[in-house]
Structure formats: C-alpha cells, structure tokens
Amino acid sequence: MNNLLREIISNKRLEVTAAKKNIPESELVTLAHAKSAARNFREALTAGSSTKIIAECKKQSPSKGVFIADYNPVTLAKSYEKGGASALSVLTDHKYFGGTLDDLKAVKEQVKIPVLRKDFIVDRYQVFEARAAGADSFLLIAGTIEYSDLFKLVELGQSLGMEPLIESHTGEELMKAIEGPGKIYGVNNRNLSTFDVDLNIAVSLITQAKKKRPTITMVCESGVHSRKDIDSMEAVGYKVFLIGEALVTSANPEDRLKALIMS
C-alpha cells in the first residue's frame, strides 16, 4: 500500500473503533437481520447480454478533488437509474470522498436497482453496518487486509444476502483473491500508488482470472470514459463496468450513461 492508502486504512480502523462505542456490534447485527432481503447484485450484473454499468455516486476523490460542489446523491442516483444503470455504487467514506452512510440509505429508498456500499472495509462491523443501512453489496479491496480476513468478510456478506465486489489491481492480488469464495471480482485500472490509469491491466488480468475460475463475474473499474473504451473491454470479455468520474463530471449523467450503454 502507498502512503495515502495506508493513511486511509489507518483512519478507517479508528472510525470503526469509535463507531463500535456508539453503536455496539450486537445492535447492528439485529438491525442487519431485520432488514428486508437484499436485492440480487450479481443477478443485476449478469442477466441478459447488454452492457452492464455500476454507476457511481461520489462527491470527490483524494486525487481529483471535488467533482460536484452541490452533491445530491439521490438526484444523481435517480438519473443513473433512468439512464439504464444496472446497479449503483455509493461512496460512504466521509473524510476522503465526502460521502456518508446516510447517502446510501437515502439512495436505497429512492431506487429499485441494487446499491453497493463503496468504502474501505476492514472489519466485520462495517459489513453489518452496510446491511443495516440497506446496502445490497459492498466493496472489498484485496491487499488492504489479510486474505484470510478477506475471505471471512466475503462469507459474512454472503450469509447476509450480499455478494461483495472484490477489487484487485495486480495479478498477484487477483490470483490470491479468487482462491476465496467470492463470485464478483473487479479489476481497478488505477494504480493507487501513482493514480495512473492503464486499461491494459484489465486486459491482462481477465485472462488470468477466467483461466482459473471461468464462471466468476468480472468488473472493469476506472479509466472507462467512452463507448470506444467499453467496446475494447468487451472484446476481451468484460460485460460489467464500474464508472464514476465520467458520469459525475457530465452535465447530463442520464444521457451520458445511455450513450455508454448503447452499442
């Protein structure tokens, strides 16, 4: 991990410790199990043959700064749903991305498609927290925690009806991650150390992953800005794309999304 990612993970652990003092895990477990069944995230990404896009709601990022000054996640989410998004990703990290769990709760109440909690998950507490907030899935980043812990979090999510998205950037991370019980694996084309983006990473890693586990669902993340980018990635086997910056910086996210989906 680079210095920024180490800082984010360290801060996240402090946040979780503080949250546990405010709401005990036992209380979250009760709330999580009391929620209505999660929407089927994987089914939303695999049904039919059309391009599937997980559209992201985020206000800012550490590398690019503020994307939307008057950020309204519900308005954005509704435009994505109208534009044909298969699922939504909502940033809930506040310090670095300007999001909150309340953003996710508000979005989930206003849309009918699955909603993923995008954050830096380092503790089982956050998985219960996600489900209690209404999340249908959540992100796990390979390399930020021990793989034995990663696999336990995957299984916990599955037991709660949430199939997580497991993100990798290198071949080593991905090969270790797919040894676990997950079914959805993302390739982040952005190097979190340099923030450089290279779509060739997605090209090389899908071949490795599919050779080892042919039935997994693969998601191409970061660096997709045009239908041309999607066409090139679909040519090597991707059907699902997580897109944030290209949408949140658009004057009309709904129309931009429609243009990306149309072949």
C-alpha positions in Angstrom: 0.0 0.0 0.0 1.2 3.5 -0.7 1.2 6.2 2.0 -2.2 7.6 1.2 -3.9 4.2 1.2 -2.1 3.4 4.4 -3.4 6.6 5.9 -7.0 5.9 4.7 -7.0 2.4 6.1 -5.5 3.6 9.4 -8.1 6.3 9.7 -10.9 3.8 8.8 -9.8 1.5 11.7 -10.0 4.4 14.1 -13.5 5.3 12.7 -14.7 1.7 13.3 -13.4 1.7 16.8 -15.3 4.9 17.5 -18.4 3.6 15.8 -18.4 0.5 18.0 -18.6 2.7 21.1 -21.6 4.5 19.7 -23.5 1.5 18.4 -22.4 -1.9 19.6 -21.9 -4.7 17.0 -24.7 -6.8 18.6 -27.2 -4.0 17.9 -26.0 -3.7 14.3 -26.4 -7.5 13.9 -30.0 -7.3 15.0 -30.7 -4.3 12.6 -29.0 -6.1 9.7 -31.0 -9.3 10.1 -34.2 -7.2 10.5 -33.8 -5.6 7.0 -35.8 -6.9 4.1 -33.9 -9.2 1.8 -31.1 -7.6 -0.2 -31.6 -7.1 -3.9 -29.6 -9.6 -6.0 -26.5 -7.7 -7.0 -24.9 -10.4 -9.1 -28.1 -11.2 -11.0 -28.4 -7.5 -11.9 -24.9 -7.7 -13.4 -25.4 -10.9 -15.4 -29.0 -11.0 -16.6 -29.2 -10.6 -20.4 -26.4 -9.8 -22.8 -26.4 -6.0 -22.8 -23.6 -3.8 -21.3 -24.0 -3.6 -17.5 -22.9 -0.4 -15.7 -22.5 0.1 -12.0 -22.9 3.9 -11.8 -21.1 5.6 -9.0 -22.3 8.4 -6.7 -19.4 10.3 -5.3 -18.7 13.9 -4.4 -14.9 14.0 -4.5 -11.7 12.0 -4.5 -8.3 12.5 -3.0 -6.6 12.6 -6.4 -9.1 14.8 -8.3 -10.7 16.9 -5.6 -14.4 17.9 -5.7 -16.4 16.7 -8.7 -19.8 18.1 -7.6 -19.9 21.1 -5.3 -23.7 20.8 -4.7 -23.6 17.0 -4.5 -27.0 15.3 -4.2 -26.6 11.6 -4.3 -30.4 10.9 -4.6 -30.8 13.2 -7.6 -27.7 11.6 -9.2 -28.9 8.0 -8.4 -32.3 8.7 -10.0 -30.7 10.0 -13.2 -28.5 6.9 -13.3 -31.5 4.6 -12.9 -33.3 6.4 -15.7 -30.2 6.2 -17.8 -30.2 2.4 -17.6 -27.7 1.6 -14.8 -27.8 -2.0 -13.6 -26.7 -1.1 -10.1 -25.3 1.8 -8.1 -22.2 2.4 -6.1 -22.4 4.9 -3.3 -19.3 6.3 -1.6 -19.8 6.3 2.2 -16.3 7.4 3.3 -16.6 11.0 4.5 -13.1 12.2 5.2 -11.6 11.5 1.8 -14.6 11.1 -0.5 -17.3 13.3 1.1 -19.8 10.6 1.5 -21.9 9.1 4.4 -24.0 6.1 5.2 -26.9 8.4 5.1 -26.3 9.0 1.4 -26.6 5.2 0.9 -29.8 5.0 3.0 -31.4 7.9 1.1 -30.4 6.4 -2.3 -31.7 2.9 -1.5 -35.1 4.3 -0.5 -35.5 6.1 -3.9 -34.3 3.5 -6.4 -35.2 -0.1 -7.4 -31.8 -1.4 -8.5 -29.2 -2.8 -6.2 -26.9 -0.5 -4.3 -23.3 -1.2 -3.3 -21.6 0.4 -0.4 -18.2 1.7 -1.6 -15.9 2.2 1.3 -12.7 0.8 2.9 -14.0 -2.3 4.6 -11.5 -3.6 7.2 -13.8 -5.1 9.9 -16.9 -7.3 10.1 -18.7 -4.4 11.9 -18.8 -2.5 8.6 -20.5 -5.4 6.8 -23.3 -5.5 9.4 -23.3 -1.7 9.2 -23.8 -1.9 5.4 -26.7 -4.3 5.5 -28.3 -2.4 8.4 -28.2 0.7 6.1 -29.8 -1.2 3.3 -26.8 -2.0 1.1 -27.2 -4.9 -1.3 -23.5 -5.4 -1.8 -20.2 -3.8 -0.6 -16.6 -3.4 -1.9 -13.6 -5.3 -0.6 -10.1 -4.2 -1.7 -7.6 -7.0 -1.9 -4.3 -6.1 -0.4 -5.7 -3.9 2.3 -6.3 -6.7 4.7 -5.1 -10.3 5.2 -6.6 -12.7 2.7 -7.9 -15.0 5.4 -9.8 -12.0 6.8 -11.0 -11.0 3.3 -12.5 -14.5 2.8 -14.3 -14.3 6.1 -15.8 -10.9 5.1 -16.9 -12.4 1.8 -18.6 -15.3 3.6 -20.2 -12.9 6.1 -21.6 -10.8 3.3 -23.0 -13.9 1.5 -24.7 -15.1 4.8 -26.5 -11.7 4.9 -27.6 -12.0 1.2 -24.9 -9.5 -0.1 -22.5 -10.8 -2.7 -19.5 -8.4 -2.5 -17.4 -6.9 -5.2 -13.7 -7.8 -4.6 -11.3 -5.4 -6.2 -7.7 -6.1 -7.2 -5.1 -4.1 -9.2 -2.3 -6.6 -9.7 -2.2 -10.2 -10.9 -0.9 -11.3 -7.6 -3.8 -9.7 -5.7 -6.4 -11.2 -8.1 -4.9 -14.7 -8.1 -5.0 -14.7 -4.3 -8.4 -13.2 -4.1 -10.1 -15.7 -6.4 -8.9 -18.5 -4.2 -11.7 -17.4 -1.9 -15.5 -17.9 -2.0 -16.3 -14.7 -3.9 -18.2 -14.6 -7.2 -17.7 -11.0 -8.4 -14.2 -9.6 -9.0 -13.2 -6.2 -10.1 -10.0 -5.0 -11.8 -9.1 -1.5 -10.8 -7.1 0.0 -13.7 -5.9 2.8 -11.4 -2.6 2.4 -9.6 -3.4 3.6 -6.1 0.2 4.5 -5.5 0.6 6.8 -8.6 -3.1 7.2 -9.6 -2.0 6.4 -13.2 -4.7 4.6 -15.2 -4.0 1.8 -17.7 -6.8 -0.2 -19.3 -4.2 -2.8 -20.4 -4.3 -4.0 -16.7 -7.9 -5.1 -17.2 -7.0 -6.9 -20.4 -4.2 -8.9 -18.9 -6.0 -9.8 -15.6 -9.2 -11.1 -17.1 -7.3 -13.7 -19.0 -5.6 -15.0 -15.8 -8.8 -14.9 -13.8 -11.0 -16.7 -16.3 -8.4 -19.4 -16.8 -8.5 -20.2 -13.1 -12.2 -19.6 -12.4 -14.3 -19.4 -15.7 -17.6 -18.8 -14.0 -16.8 -15.6 -12.0 -18.2 -12.2 -12.9 -15.5 -9.7 -13.8 -15.9 -5.9 -13.5 -13.7 -3.4 -15.2 -13.1 -0.4 -13.0 -11.6 3.1 -13.6 -10.5 4.6 -16.9 -13.6 3.9 -18.9 -14.8 7.2 -20.4 -16.3 6.4 -23.8 -18.2 3.7 -25.7 -15.0 3.0 -27.6 -13.4 2.1 -24.2 -16.3 -0.2 -23.5 -16.1 -1.8 -26.9 -12.4 -2.6 -26.4 -13.0 -4.1 -23.0 -16.0 -6.1 -24.1 -13.8 -7.5 -26.9 -11.6 -9.2 -24.2 -14.6 -10.5 -22.1 -15.9 -7.7 -19.9 -19.6 -7.1 -19.7 -19.7 -5.1 -16.5 -18.2 -1.7 -15.8 -18.0 0.5 -12.7 -18.0 4.1 -13.9 -17.8 7.2 -11.7 -15.7 10.1 -12.9 -17.0 10.1 -16.5 -20.6 10.3 -15.1 -20.3 12.6 -12.2 -18.4 15.2 -14.3 -21.0 15.1 -17.0 -23.6 18.0 -17.4 -26.2 15.3 -18.1 -25.4 12.0 -16.3 -28.5 10.3 -17.6 -27.8 10.9 -21.3 -24.1 10.2 -20.8 -25.0 6.8 -19.3 -27.3 6.0 -22.1 -24.6 6.8 -24.6 -22.2 4.5 -22.8 -24.6 1.6 -22.8 -25.7 1.9 -26.4 -23.6 -0.3 -28.7 
